[in-house]
Amino acid sequence: MALIDLGPWVYTAVCTACMLAVRAVLIKFLFKPMAYKMMGFTEGDELTKNGKSSVMKLEKYLWHTLAYVILVSWCGLLMWRNSWGFSFTAMSHYPALEDDDPDIPLLQWTYMAWYCHGFVESLLVDTGRSDFIMMVVHHVLSVLMIAGSYHSAGHRVCFMVCFEQDLSDIVTYVAKMVQKVTSDPETQKPINSRAVSIQSVGAIMLSLSWLTCRHITLGIIVWSLVFKIWNDPFTVYMKVMLSTFWGLQVVWGGYIFKLTYQQVTEGYHFDNYNDSDMHQKES
């Protein structure tokens, strides 16, 4: 039986379970040892609360970076081999019932599974974050938007949004990893002057990617859909969902720009969203 024969919901459920299982295995045998080494810890060390949190965050960042590299590669390849890929004009055409690439539904369902996995993951590791509710809403919105795009043959806009989001996510997680491994886990401050410079470059790259992908590109996509004259149920549904999704990115982006400014001007920043579960100690 081909994977596509499973249908969207069975495929999504099975794929979600597989992703969670792969995550558990990779963290135990690969990402946890890597995180210890990156932080300068050794197996058997009795870690503080901040040390444990730093390791757990690095495990997540490594896993997400790997997953997004795979997803953005698949998405980019699919868009590249179709004439409508990477075109804002062609993107806004739907229902695109004439598109028959067999990877279209499989990739949509895989993205649905990834964000279902992200919802479960947030319940396991992100409950201490001050933006936990925003994270959960983000995952739920993502699943609902992708499911809506599948049922309305709106895969073109779906993949354009996923592609630009994934590119930004890769930069985000790399910048977060750089910040973690160049900071003292207890004070959360850069370990030396070189670390200050490295973190500043990472913060600037993160802000630029966020502005380019999540504010400007996503904003253009939302703008092109909001002012379309079609108002069938699925179009209205996607308008509301994407507008809400973009609003979340704008809020997060404003906070990231603030942290970047603080990093560049003061040589240090503390992420009250992502690291709200950690205690700052005076150096």
N, C-alpha and C positions, 0 to 999 in steps of 0.2 A: 504494500500500500504506500502510495506517495504521501509525503508530508502534507501537501495541500488538501488531501482527502480528509484530513482530520477536522477541517473546518476552523474558523477563527477562534472560537472559545476553547475548544479542546486543545488546539495547538498552543494557544496562549497559556493555558493552565499547565500543560506539560512542560513547555519551554521555561516558564517561571520557576517551576520546581527544579528543573535542570540547572538553571542559572544559580539558584540558591545553593544547590549541591556543589557545583563547580566553585562557587565563591568560597564555601566552607573548606573544600579541599585545598585550593590554592592559598588561602590565608594560612592554613595550618602548616603546609609543607613548603611554601615559597615566600609568601608576602610577609608573614610574621618574622621569619629569620632575616629577611631583607630589611624590615623595619627596625629590628634590633640593631643590626649592623649600621644602618644609616644614622641611628641616634647615638651610636657609640656604646650601646649596651651589650652585655653578653648573657647567654642563657644561664639562668640561675640567679641573676641579679634580682634583689628585692626592690621592685620599682615603687616609686611614690605614686600618688593619685595622678599627678601631672605626667609622670613618665608613662604610666599605663595608657592614659588618654592620648598621648603623642603617638605611641605605638599603634593604638587602635585606629587613629586617624590616618596614619601612613598606610596601614593595611587597606583601608577603604580607598585612599587616593590611588594606590597602585592598581587595585582591582578595577576601579572606574576608568583609569587611564587606558588600561589594556582593552576594556570593553568598548570604550568610545573609539579607539583606533580601529577596531574591527568593524564597528557599526558605521563609522564615517567612510571607511574604505568601501564597504558594501554599497552604501547609499550613493557615494560618489561615482562608483563604477556603473551602477544602474542608471543614474542620471546621465552619465557621459555617453552611454551607448544608445540613449533615446534622444530623438531630435528636440524634445521639449525640455530636456534637462538644462538647468542653469539659465532659464529664460523667464524673466518676470512676466512677460506677456503670455507665454504659453502656460506658465504656472497657474494663472488665475482662470484657466479654462476648465470648467467641470460642469456636469459629469463627463469625464474623459473615458467614455465607454469603449472607445476605439483602441485604447492601449491594451496590449495583450501580453506584455512581458510576464512570464511566469513568476519572476522574482518579486513582482509588485505586491501581491497579497502576503507572501512569505515575509518580506521585510517589514511590512506594516504590522503583521502579527508579532514578529520578533521585537519590534519597538514596544508594542503593547506589553509584551512579557517583561521587557527590561524595566519599564516603569512600574509594573506590578511588583517585580522584584525590588525596585527602589522603595516602594511603599512599605513592604515587609522589612527591608533593611533599615529604614528610618525608625521603625518601631523597635528594632533591636539595638541600634547604636546611636541614634540621634535625639533621643528623648531629652537629653540634657541641654540641647541647643535652645537658645532663646527664640530662634525663628523656626522651631519645630513645626508649628501649625502651618507656616508658609511652605515648608518643605513638603508636608503631607498634601496640601492643596495643590502644589506644583505637580506632584506625581499623579494625583487623581485627575487634574485637568489634562495632563498629557495623555493618559489612557483614554479619556473620553473624547479628546480631539482626534486622536489617531483612529479610534473606533468609528467616530463620525465620518472621517475622511474615507475610511474603507467602505462604509455602507453607502456613501454618496458619490463614490468614484472620484473623490477629491485628493487622490494620492499625489498629484503633482505638487500642490501646495504643501502637503504633508511632508514630502521628502525635502523640499526646499527649506522648510522650517527646521526639520531634524538635522539637516546637513550643517546649517549655520550654527545651530545650537551645539552640535557635537564638536565642531571646531573650537568654539569658545570654551566648551567643557574641558577639552584636552589642555588648553593653555591654563585654565583655572586650576586644574589639579596639579599640573607641573609647578605652577607658582606657589601653590599651597605646600607642596612637598619641599620646595626650596626654602620656604619660610620656616618650616618645621625643623629641618635638619641643620639650619644655620642659626637656630635660636637655643638658648638655654631653656630646658623644659620647665624649670622652676620659676624663673623670672619672666620667661617668654620674651626676652630681649635678645638682640643679635649678639653672638658670642665674641665678635671683634669688629674692627672697622671694615674689613673686607666683606664680612657678612652684611653689614649695613648697605654697602654698595650693591651687593648681589640681590638683596631683598628689594632695594629700590628699583632695580631694573626689572625684577619679576613683577612688582606691583604695577609699574608703568605698562608692561606688556599685557598684564591682566586687564587693566583699565581700557587699553586700546582695543583689545579683542572684544571686550564686553560692549564698548561703545559701537564698534563696527558691526558686530554680529547681532547683538541682542537689542540694541537701541535703534540703530539706523536700518540695517537689513530687515530685521523683524518688523520695524515700524513701517517700512515701505510695503512689506507684504500685507500687514494689517490694513494700511491705508488703501491699498489697491482692492481689498475685498470689502471693506466697510462701505465704500461708495459705489459698489456695483448695484445696478438697478434690480437684479434678480433678488427676490425675497421669498423663495421657497423655504420650507422648514429647515432643511439641512444648511442652506446658505446662511440663514439667520443664526442657526445654532453655531456655525463655525465663526461667524462674526463676533458673537458674544464671547465664545470660548477664547478665541485668539486675542481679542481685545483685553480680556481679563488676564490672560497669560502674559501679554506684553506689559501690562501694568505691574505685574510682579517683577518682571525683569528691570523695569525702570526704578522701582523701589530698591531692589538689590544693587543695581548699578550705582545709584546715588550714594549708597553706603560704601561701596567699593571705591568710588572716586574720593570720598572723604578719607578712607584709610590710606589710599595712595598719596594724597596730599600730606597727610600726617607722616607717612614713611619718608617721603622725599624731603620734607622741611625739618623734621625732628629726628630722623634716623631710626624711628621705631614706631610700631603700631600694634594695637591689641584688638583682635577681632572679637567683638562682644557678641556676635552671632555664632560663628563657627566654634569659638573657644570659650563660650560662656560657661562650660562645665569645668573649666580649669581655674586654678587659683594663682593669682600673681603674687610673687614674693619679692620683696625689695632685694636688689643686688648688693 
